[in-house]
């Protein structure tokens, strides 16, 4: 090929590359008035932050916005931030989100939060050392056990499950650590165990299991039923599969759905763009965050009693056309 021919081909390739780059960024709705925003994630060693960091990167790239994932205390904190306009998006456990819209539990009044999508189920994980004498929840009395950080969904579930099991929270020495703090304290031998609610496997716990042998305490189905009867029926019996964190056998526990939420005041076009970007990025996200592979258009709409945002509703309706 002549030098001129090579220049022509190179020019054509440059044009194609530029066209692809432009098409990769979906045109934004006119509802966007600001293009810098926050995604309220969670502990840096948990699934929320892992998922949130990758999602923020993909949405920023796809929508040509500046979305930043921030470390937070967890579900309750995220819901408060979203409602107050301090975050555009946030992760929240289904039970905490139900409390938020009802103005009960940790919330003194209803919050104007709505769901963008149901993402995946989270699992209660009560972690102790494998060589610990603790065998069930009754053995936690008088021990140092982190029930989760203040304003976290973990603390909500931990308190409810302990009550159902007949264990008073005030007989436990609770340092109120987040996941990273709990892991570090267990490695130093400062606590006997900790509660966590998150996807499987939770990165920080998986790393912990590489350094010390751990077990998960079982959660009885009767306790799950008791919690559902008293609260929002958001929970279901579940198993943490054998092999997770090196476990020899499956462990019974409870699961709760996780939602991506936004404020009810967020413009519909913005939310439509965010949902479209979420699903467009699913395969890419799943390569780094296993929980992202569980996102499904058929189940994403089931967020009750938390209402779907109108912008999200429009996206799901468009899929049926």
HELIX and SHEET records of a PDB file:
HELIX    1   1 UNK A    3  UNK A   24  1                                  22    
HELIX    2   2 UNK A   47  UNK A   63  1                                  17    
HELIX    3   3 UNK A   75  UNK A   83  1                                   9    
HELIX    4   4 UNK A   94  UNK A  102  1                                   9    
HELIX    5   5 UNK A  137  UNK A  140  5                                   4    
HELIX    6   6 UNK A  153  UNK A  164  1                                  12    
HELIX    7   7 UNK A  169  UNK A  171  5                                   3    
HELIX    8   8 UNK A  179  UNK A  187  1                                   9    
HELIX    9   9 UNK A  203  UNK A  211  1                                   9    
HELIX   10  10 UNK A  221  UNK A  230  1                                  10    
HELIX   11  11 UNK A  244  UNK A  246  5                                   3    
HELIX   12  12 UNK A  268  UNK A  280  1                                  13    
HELIX   13  13 UNK A  282  UNK A  286  1                                   5    
HELIX   14  14 UNK A  290  UNK A  294  5                                   5    
HELIX   15  15 UNK A  310  UNK A  319  1                                  10    
SHEET    1   A 7 UNK A  66  UNK A  70  0                                        
SHEET    2   A 7 UNK A  36  UNK A  40  1                                        
SHEET    3   A 7 UNK A  89  UNK A  93  1                                        
SHEET    4   A 7 UNK A 251  UNK A 263 -1                                        
SHEET    5   A 7 UNK A 113  UNK A 129 -1                                        
SHEET    6   A 7 UNK A 193  UNK A 198 -1                                        
SHEET    7   A 7 UNK A 145  UNK A 146  1                                        
SHEET    1   B 5 UNK A  66  UNK A  70  0                                        
SHEET    2   B 5 UNK A  36  UNK A  40  1                                        
SHEET    3   B 5 UNK A  89  UNK A  93  1                                        
SHEET    4   B 5 UNK A 251  UNK A 263 -1                                        
SHEET    5   B 5 UNK A 235  UNK A 240 -1                                        
SHEET    1   C 6 UNK A  66  UNK A  70  0                                        
SHEET    2   C 6 UNK A  36  UNK A  40  1                                        
SHEET    3   C 6 UNK A  89  UNK A  93  1                                        
SHEET    4   C 6 UNK A 251  UNK A 263 -1                                        
SHEET    5   C 6 UNK A 113  UNK A 129 -1                                        
SHEET    6   C 6 UNK A 214  UNK A 216 -1                                        
END                                                                             
